[in-house]
Amino acid sequence: LLRKEVLFPLHQAPHGNEAVSSLKSPRHNGMGIFFMPKSDKISQNILKKEKKMKIGVTSSSIDKLKPTQSAFNKVFKSVMVSVIGDKSPSNVSEQPEGDKEILQGAQNRMMHFILTHNMSDYDYLVSFENGIRSVPILDEDQWFDFVWVIVLDCRTRKKSHAFGQGVRFPTKYVLEA
């Protein structure tokens, strides 16, 4: 046959004359099967589009953009990953303290990005917030800078939360602030 079976998420499926036939069923969990001529340039372009991914980041800092690019390149090896950063306000204190405030800052940044961008253009959204917290070590509080990271799958709306390893922060600077 001169046809090729291609499985697409329904929201990315070809429309009109581009698809010879389709099968939609609840058993396919939102996926449709489309049969396309192998020589069809439209189907080839659609297949190429499936190999691109756009990641939004709630920061314009190179210290956030580079690790995001690196992580997605490692996970999605055969996909061209594009990372777009945009500074989003955290609406928490300048130096957030404690997990609750740090996580709130990351959530606020994410919400701002969602409200100011067309999220259908993105595959994932990554939000970072750094802050400090004290950790009792040998009967003395030591301060550490930690990061909370939230990753949103823009298609499924599922979120993942991660807590980064802390870096010791000198107590004298905390007391001066």
N, C-alpha and C positions, 0 to 999 in steps of 0.2 A: 504494500500500500504506500501511497505517497502522503500518508498522514502521520502525524506525530502526536502522541498523547502528552499533554502538559498539565500539571496540577498547579492551580493558582489559588491563592486566597480570593474569595469572591469579590472583595472590594478592589482588587487589582486586575480583575478579569477583563479580557478584551470584550468589546461590545460590537453590536451590529454584524456586519459581514465578516468581521475579523475572525470569528469563531464559526466553525462548520456546525458544531453541535455542543451542547453542554448538558451536564447532569448535575442537578442540585438535589441534595438529600440531607436530612438531619444527621444521617450516619456519617457524613463527610466532615462534620464539625466546621462548617463554614467554608469548605473547599469545594471547588467545582472542577470537573474534568473537561478539558477543551481539546478538540481534535483539530489540528491545523495542518495545512500543507507544509511539507518540509521546506519548500522553496519560497514560501511566503515571507517577504521582507518584514512585514508587520509582525509576524510571530517571532522572527529572529530579534527584532528590536525589543519586544516585550520580554523575551528570555534574557537579553542583556540587562534590562532594567531590574530584573530580579536579583542581579548580582551587585547592586548598588545599595548602600545604606547611608542614611543621613541621621547623625546624632546631634542633638542639641545639648549644650552645656550652659548652666546658669552662671557662667563666669567668662570673662575675656582673658583671664590670667593664663599665661603659657604654662605655669605650674599645674594647672588643672586640665588644659587642653591636650598637652603632650601625653600624659598618662592615660587619658581617656582614649586618644587615638591608638596608643600602643595596646591597651587592653582589648579594644574591639578588634584590632587587626589580629591579635593572637587567637581570639575566640572564633572570629569569622574569617578564616584564612583565604577563602576563595571569593570574598566580597570586597568591592571597592568601598572603603569607609570614608565618609566625609564628616568632619567634626566642625560644628558651627557654634562659636561661643558668643554669648551676649550677657553683659553684666546685669544681674538681677538683684534688687535690694533684698537684704535679709530681714529688715525691720526688727532686729534684735540689737542689743547693745554692741558697741564697737568691739569689745572683747567679751564674747559670750562665755559664760561660766556655767559649767555643769551640763550633763547630757541633755536635760530637758530643753534648755535654752539653745544649745548647739543644734539639736534635732529640729527645733522650731524654726531656726534660721534657714536650715536646708529646705524644710517644707515651704516656708514663705517664698524662698527663691524660686522653687519649682512652680508654685501657684502663679507667681508673677510672670514667669516665662509662658506658662500655659495660656494665661489671659492676654498676652501681648503677641502671640505667634499663632500661625495656622498649624495646629498640631498634626493635621493630616499630611503635612510635608515631612514629618519626622518619623523615624522608626523607634528611636529611644531618646529619652531625656535623662541627663545626669545632673544631679545637684549636689554641691559640696558645701559644707560649713565647718570651719575650724573654730575651736574654742579651747578653753583651759578647764581643768578640774584638778582637785587635790586628790592625792593617793597617799594613804598612811603607810609610810615605810620606816620601820624601826622606831616607832613612837613619834615620828615627825612627819608632818604633812609635806609632801613634795608635789610640785605643780608640773603638769604635763599638758602639752598641746596635742589635742586629738582632733580627728576629723570624722564627721558623719557623712555618709554618701547614700543618696537615694537614687535608684535607677528605675525609671518608668518605661515599661513596654507600651509604646503609644498605640499599638493595635489592640492589645488585650486589656490595657489599663491596669495591669498588675504591677505592683511596686515591690522592689527588693531594697532592704536597708543593710548597710554595712558600716562597721565601726573600725576606723583605722588605728594602727599602732601609734601610741603616744611618744612624743619626744619631750624630754625633760625641759622645763621652762624655769629659769632661775627665780626663786622665791622673792628676792629683793625687788625684781621688776613688778611682781604681782602686788607687793606691799606698797610700792610707789604709785601704782595706778589708782 
